[in-house]
Amino acid sequence: MDIVLQQMHYCLTDDASNWLVIAISALLVVLWYERKRIKEAIKQDKTH
């Protein structure tokens, strides 16, 4: 029984860390995209 619980615990922590990696990656992509969009907006403002 203990082994099963340990396996479950490892699976849960693996899932949690995977979700954390996915969340951080998504956040970085969003931030990078927003920064790019802001730079484009600034460029357009300067040309007007």
C-alpha positions in Angstrom: 0.0 0.0 0.0 2.8 2.4 0.9 4.4 1.8 -2.5 1.2 2.7 -4.3 0.9 5.9 -2.3 4.5 6.8 -3.1 3.9 6.1 -6.8 0.8 8.3 -6.7 2.8 11.0 -4.9 5.6 10.9 -7.5 3.0 11.0 -10.3 1.3 14.0 -8.7 4.5 15.9 -8.2 5.6 15.2 -11.7 2.3 16.5 -13.0 2.6 19.6 -10.9 6.1 20.4 -12.1 5.0 19.7 -15.7 2.1 22.1 -15.3 4.4 24.6 -13.7 6.8 24.4 -16.7 3.9 24.7 -19.1 2.5 27.7 -17.3 5.9 29.5 -17.1 6.5 28.8 -20.8 3.0 30.1 -21.7 3.7 33.2 -19.6 7.0 33.9 -21.3 5.5 33.5 -24.7 2.7 36.0 -23.8 5.2 38.5 -22.3 7.5 38.2 -25.4 4.5 38.7 -27.7 3.2 41.7 -25.8 6.7 43.3 -25.8 6.9 42.8 -29.5 3.5 44.3 -30.0 4.4 47.3 -27.8 7.6 47.8 -29.8 5.6 47.8 -33.1 3.1 50.3 -31.6 6.0 52.6 -30.5 7.5 52.3 -34.0 4.1 53.3 -35.6 3.8 56.2 -33.1 7.2 57.5 -34.2 6.3 57.4 -37.9 3.1 59.4 -37.5 
